[in-house]
Amino acid sequence: MKLIILLITFIFFSFSTLAIDTKAEQAIVIDFDTNEILFKKNSDQHISPASMTKILTVYVAFDRLNKTQLSIDDICIISSNAYKMGGSRTFLEIDERVSINDLLKGIIIQSGNDAAVALAECLSGTESDFSNLMNVYSKKIGLKNSNFLNSSGWPNENHYSTVTDLAILSNALIRDFPDLYKYFNLKEFTYNKISQPNRNKLLFDFEGADGLKTGFTKKSGWGIAVSAIRDNRRITVVINGTNSSRVRLNESSNLLNWAFTQTSKKKLLKKNQIIKNVDVWLGRKPSINLIIENDIISTLSYDQLQLIKTTISFKSPVNAPIKKNDKLGMMKIIIPGKQDLLIPLIAEENINSTNPFFRVFAAIKYLIFGTSLE
């Protein structure tokens, strides 16, 4: 009995396309449904998330709205601490009574730092206590390289994230709060007679864009977490480290457009597809089919489709008795730029051992002719 490994190359004919790249210092592109990374660049480098921090601030608030008696109509009183916040503002006034609804709009649409602090204080008493809560949520969501010290994204060396974590966070918010997510698609908000458009220009310029949040600091540059949906397919892009708001808009648009037009979901293998027929040792049938248990679907670029390779490994012959769905081998699908897919190969049916009286004759026949006796 020996282990056999076969290399198979699948060639898919398609139009050749240039590999995507970006001027952003950090970037990631994720297919929402399959959770596959389609493109990444320095995606695990620590960055200052700036106002993209507010995605987590809003996530915490949305979760409180869903799971507690908190209502969007509840009122928060604005502190001097919130009022004094610099940067982008909703223009709240000290001691003003503001609804959760208006604070959320101020955070999401206007990127108001004052609104972010006001909401944090309203929900947790202090912004510091709220940031502790943010880190609890961060771990629950699955962020692995982030630390949050405030609700607004105000720069601090120990306040950091990665574009990977921000993409995971963005998709978690979309998945967990489908009804409340509509806030991110609002294009304008007027407060205290001051009207401000949504900072996310892709809502106006890119078909299907419906969120999420921009960010900027002098140290880390211009960034954005953006998601768009077309033909029931959602793509999420996070970039950081561009040198202007226009470059940020162009680069994020390019990555979204590439994902929608140059990648697609492909069913690589079908459930119960026969992969290999292998000999059976001392069984009532001479061979058995190795099949796969489930459909194998992946999101791939056209370049990747042309370069797929697979290897299959199995022991031959396989000892009887064999039970249906026994794991008898392994297939590895090798796709450039992706983690290898490891797929168990299972038995298609039951095969019993031969009658003990014939086992010695079956063994002799196999050694001579390479097949077993039924």
N, C-alpha and C positions, 0 to 999 in steps of 0.2 A: 504494500500500500504506500503510495507516495503523494506528496502535495504538489499539485499542478497549478501554475499561474499563467494565465493567458493575457496578452495585451491586445486590446481591440481599439482601433481608432474609428470614431464616428466623424464623418465629414459632412457638414451641412453646407450646401451651396447657397451663398447669399451675396449681396453687394458688399464689397469691402468698405469699411468706414474707418476714419482716423480715430485713434484712442482719444478720449476726452482728457482735458487738463483744465486747470484754473489758475488765475492770478491770485486767488485767495491763499493766504498762508496756511490755513487749516480748512478742511472741507470734508463733508460726508454726504452721501446720497443713499437713501434707504427706500426700498419698496415696502409700503405699509402693510400689505396683506401677507407677504411671505417673510417679512422682517429681514430680508437679505440686503447686505451692503453691496450696492452697485458700483460705488466709487468712494475712495477715501484718500485723504492726503493729510499727513500729520494729525490724524484724527484723535489721537490720545495725548497730544501736547496740552499742558495746562494753559488756559487762557483766562483773561478777565472776561466774564460773561456779560458785563455791563447790564444793560436793560433787558437782555434775554433772561436774566435772573427772574424777572417779573412773571415768567411762565410758571415757575414753581410757586411764587406768591399767589398767583391766581389758582393754581392747582389746589393748594391748601384751602383756599376760600371756597372753591367749587365743592370740594369734598365735605366741608363743614355745611354747606347749603344742602347737600344731598343726605347727610347722615344725622343732622341735628335739627333743632327748631329754628336755627338761623334763617332769616328771610332776606331776600334782596331789598325789601322795603324797610328793614331795620335801620336805625339811625346811629351814626357815629359822630362824636364831637371832635373837632379838629384841634390838636394841641399846637403849642408854639413850636415844638420840635418838628412836627410835620410841616407847618407853615414855613419854617426857615430853610427847608431843603432847596438846594440849588439845582441847576440843570433844567431838564424839561419839567414842566409843571402843569397842573390842572388849574392853578390859581385859586386854591382854597384859602379861606380866611380863618383866623384864630377864633375858636369857640363856635364856628359855624357848624350847623347840624346838617350832615350829608348822609344820604342813603347808601347802603352797600351797593346798590345798583349803579349809582353815579360814580362811586369810587372805582368799581370794576371798569366802567367805561373810561374813566380818567387814566387808569393804569394801562389798559389794553390799547385804547385808541390814541391817547395823547402821550403815553409813556410817562405819566406824571409821577415824579419821585415823591412829591408831597402826598399824592393819593396812595402810593404804595406804603409809605410810613404810617399814614392815617389808618389804613386797613389793618396793618400789622398790629398797631396799638389797640385798635378796636377789638380784634379777635383774641389777642394774647396779653394785653395790658401794657407790654413794652415791646419795642422792636427786637431787643435782644432775646427775649423769651420766644418771640415768633421765629427768629432765625434758628433757635434750637429745634423748634418744631419742624422747620424746613428741612433740617438735616435728618430728622427722623423719617420724614416722608421721602427724602432723597434715597435713603437706604431701602425703604420698602419698594420704591419704584424700580430699583436696580441700578442706580447711578453708582459708579465705582471710583471715579476720580474727581469728585466735586466736594467743595466745602463752602457753605454759605454763611456769611456774617451779617447780612442785612437783607431787607426785602426789596430794595430798589435796584441793587447792582452797583451802588456807589463804590468806587475803586478802593481796594484794600489788598495788600499782598497775599493775605491769607484767605481771600474770597476768590475762589477759582472754580473752573469747570473744564470740560472738553467739548468739542463739537459732537463727539459720540454720545456723551451723557445728555447733552441738550437735545439731540435727536430722539434719544430714548424717552426723555421727559416730554417732548412735544407729542410723540406718538401715544404716550400714556394718557395725556390730557385729552387728545382727540378720541381715543378708544373709551376712556372711562366716563367722559362727560359729553356725549354726542349732542345733547340738547343745549347745554350751556356753551358749547364750543362756538355757537353762532355769534357770540360777542366779538370774536376775533375777526369776523367778516364785516363788521360795521365800519363804514368809511369816514364817518365824521361825528364829532361830539361837541356840543356847545355847553359851556358852563360859565356862570357869572358873565354872560353875554360875550364870552370869548369863544369863538369857533375855531377848532383845530382839526385838520384832516388826519386820517390814520397815517402813522409814520411808515407803515408798510406799503410802499409804492407798488408792489406787485399786485395788490388787490385791484389796482386800476389798470395795470399794464399787462398782466399775464392771465390768459384764459384759464379758469379753474382754480386760481389761487384763493384761499379762504382763511389764511392765517400765516404766521403767528406774531413774531416780535422781532424788532430791530434792536441793535445795540451799538454803542460807540464809546470808546475811551481813546485819549491821545496815545496811550501806550500800546494798546492792542489793535487799534484801527477800527474799521467799520465791519459789523457783522450782522447776520440775520438768521433766524430760524423760520423757514417758510414751508408751507405744505399746500399742495394743489391736487385736485382730483379731475380726471378726464375719463370718460367711458367707464365709470365705476372702478377706476384704478387710481390709487392715491400714492403720490411720491412726496417724501419729506427731504428737504435739503437744509443743512446748516453750514454756513461758511463764516469765517472770521479772518481779520487781518488784511482787508482790502484798504486802499488808500483814499477812497472817496465814496460818497453815497451813490454816485453814478456807477462807479465800478462795482460796488456791492450789488446794485440792481442788475447790471449786465451779467455779472458772473453767476448770480443765483438763477437768473432767467435762463442762461445758457445750460446750466446743469439740469434744471427742470426739463427744458426742451429736449436735451439729449436723452434723459431717462425715458421720457414719453415716446420719443420717435425712434430711438436707436436701441432700446431694450424691450424685451417682451417676455411674458411668462410662457414657458415651454414645458410640455409634458414629455420628459425624457424617457420614461418607462411607464408601462401600464400595469395596473394591478393584475396579478396572476400571469404576467408575461413570462414565457419560457426563456430562460437565459442560457441553460446548458443541459444536455442530457449526459449523465454519467453512469458508468458501470456499477452494478451492485454485486457485492461479494456474498455468495451463498444465500441468495434470495430467490423467492418464487417468481420474480421477474428479473430479467437480465440487466435492466437499467432503469433509471428514474430521472424525471425532469426536475431541474432546480428552477424555482420561480421566485418572483418578488411578491411581498405581501400587500403593498400599497402602491398607488400612483406616486411617481417621483416627479415633482414639479419644481422648476427653478426659474428665476428671472435672470436673463442673460442678455448681454450685448451681442450684436451680430459677429463681432470679432471673436468673442468667446465661443459662439456656436460653431465656428470653423475649426476650433482648436481642442475640442473635447476629446479626451482619451479615457479609456476604462481598463481596469485590470480585474480579472476574476480569479479567485483562488479556491481550491477545493481538493479534498483527498479522493483519490481514485485507486481502486474501487471503494465504494461505501459499504460498510458492514451492515448486513441485515441482522435483526429486524429493524425496519424504519417506520417511524410514525409520521403521519401527515403533519406538516409545519415544523418538523425537526430542522434546526439550523445545520446545513451541510456545507456551506461555503460563504464567501463574502465577495461582493463587488465594490470596487472603488471607482468613483467617477472623478476624474481630475479635470478641473476647469481653471484656466489661468486667472489669477486674481481673486480666487475664491478658496475657501476651505474645502478640502476633499470631502466628498459625500461617501459615507460608508454604509452599504446596504446589505443586510443579511439575505442569503439565498436559502430558501426553505424547500422542504420536500413537498412535491405536489400530491402525494398519495401515501397510503400505508403499503408496505411490502413486508410480508412475513418471511421468516427463514425457511429454507428448504427442509423437507423431511429428513430427520437425522440419518435415516438409512442411506440417503443419497448424498450426504454431505461430502464424503470422501471422493465420490465420483465427480461431484461438482467442482471440488477443489482441483482435481486433476485436469478436468476440462478447461477450467479457467486458466490454469498455468500453460496449457498447450494452445488453446484457441482464443483466449482472451474474453471469454463470455461464460456466464454461469448457467447451470442446468435448472430448468423450471421444475 
